[in-house]
Every structure is written in structure tokens, then in C-alpha cells.
Amino acid sequence: MLVDLLAAYFKCKKCGIKWESNTLKRTADKANKYFLPMIALTLIDCLIFIVNKYPVFTLALGGFCILSEWFSVFEHTHTKQEQREAAKTINVILKNKGDVTSTFREILNDYCHDNK
């Protein structure tokens, strides 16, 4: 969801469109749709921990969430340049997944260098 949120922010900034609260509300609704089932499936995995040592249901939903967010980022990119920029943003986030501040710093630096 962070990738989708950042992609929307940079697209609005690039196009000169105001980043409205409707976009943020959609992201919050999406978080609500993901987190509640994730909590439920985590509890189910805890209940069947005796039978199965791996959190199968939680991992399956996590994979589904990752794939749906991946497609969500690329569904509104129509040009090859937009797709490259979205892929570069995803690559930076995956590379720095442990350190959020360095991720934002690197994305903003790349964005500033691209717009000069």
C-alpha cells in the first residue's frame, strides 16, 4: 500500500494536481480491507499452529495483497516512461525496506533529479 500511496503522490505532484483527501481515503479503505482479513487469518494460523508450523493462510493473503498492489500501481500507467518510474519507485522501496527514512530520501532525490 505504501508503494501505491507513493506512486499516487508523485503522479499528482508531477501532473500538478492537488493531492486530495479522496485519494487518501481510498488508501485508508484499502488498508481496512487488507488488515482485518489479515488479522483474522493470523488468528486462524495461530489456532492450527499445532497441526501446521507455517502460517499458510497469512502468507497466502500476503502474497495476494502484494500482487494486487503491484497491479494497482501499473494499471493507471499508460506510457513506458510512467511504467519505468513506477518500477524505479518499487525498486527503491524494496531495496530499503528496513529503513523507511532512507527510502523516502532516495525516492525524493531521484524525483528531484528527474525533474531538473
C-alpha positions in Angstrom: 0.0 0.0 0.0 3.0 2.3 0.6 4.1 1.8 -2.9 0.6 2.7 -4.2 0.4 5.7 -2.0 3.9 7.0 -3.1 3.1 6.4 -6.7 -0.1 8.4 -6.4 1.7 11.2 -4.6 4.4 11.5 -7.2 2.0 11.3 -10.1 -0.2 14.1 -8.6 2.9 16.2 -8.0 4.2 15.6 -11.5 0.9 16.5 -13.1 0.4 19.5 -10.9 -2.8 18.0 -9.4 -3.7 18.7 -5.8 -3.3 15.6 -3.7 -6.8 15.4 -2.3 -8.2 13.6 0.7 -10.3 11.4 -1.5 -7.1 9.6 -2.6 -6.0 9.2 1.0 -9.5 7.9 1.9 -9.2 5.3 -0.8 -5.9 4.2 0.6 -7.3 4.0 4.2 -10.2 1.9 2.9 -7.8 -0.4 1.1 -5.8 -0.7 4.4 -9.0 -1.6 6.2 -9.9 -4.2 3.6 -6.4 -5.8 3.9 -5.7 -5.6 7.7 -9.0 -7.1 9.0 -8.7 -10.3 7.0 -5.0 -10.5 7.8 -5.7 -10.4 11.5 -8.4 -13.0 11.1 -6.2 -15.3 9.1 -3.3 -14.8 11.5 -5.6 -15.9 14.4 -6.7 -19.0 12.3 -3.0 -19.8 11.7 -2.4 -19.5 15.5 -5.2 -21.9 16.2 -3.9 -24.5 13.7 -0.2 -24.0 14.7 -0.2 -27.4 16.4 -1.0 -29.1 13.0 0.9 -26.9 10.7 4.0 -25.0 11.7 3.8 -22.4 8.9 1.3 -19.5 8.7 -0.1 -20.7 5.4 -3.3 -18.6 5.3 -1.4 -15.4 6.3 1.2 -15.9 3.7 -1.4 -16.6 1.0 -3.2 -13.4 1.8 0.1 -11.5 2.0 1.0 -12.8 -1.5 -2.4 -11.8 -2.8 -2.1 -8.3 -1.3 1.4 -7.9 -2.8 0.2 -8.9 -6.3 -2.9 -6.7 -6.2 -0.9 -3.7 -5.1 1.7 -4.4 -7.9 -1.1 -4.4 -10.5 -2.7 -1.4 -8.8 0.4 0.7 -9.4 0.7 -0.3 -13.0 -3.0 -0.2 -14.0 -3.0 3.6 -14.5 0.4 4.0 -16.1 -0.1 4.3 -19.8 3.3 5.2 -21.1 6.6 3.3 -20.9 8.1 6.3 -19.0 5.4 6.1 -16.3 6.0 2.4 -16.0 9.7 2.8 -15.7 9.2 5.5 -13.0 6.8 3.2 -11.1 9.2 0.3 -11.3 12.0 2.5 -10.1 9.9 3.6 -7.1 9.1 0.0 -6.3 12.7 -1.0 -6.6 13.8 1.7 -4.2 11.2 0.7 -1.6 12.2 -3.0 -1.9 15.9 -2.2 -1.6 15.4 -0.1 1.6 12.5 -2.0 3.1 14.0 -1.9 6.6 14.8 1.8 6.7 11.8 4.0 5.8 13.6 7.3 6.1 16.3 6.4 3.6 13.6 5.1 1.3 11.8 8.4 1.2 15.1 10.3 0.9 16.2 8.2 -2.1 12.8 8.5 -3.8 12.7 12.3 -3.3 16.3 12.6 -4.6 15.5 10.6 -7.7 12.4 12.6 -8.3 14.2 15.9 -7.9 17.0 14.8 -10.3 14.5 13.6 -12.9 12.6 16.9 -12.9 15.7 19.1 -13.4 
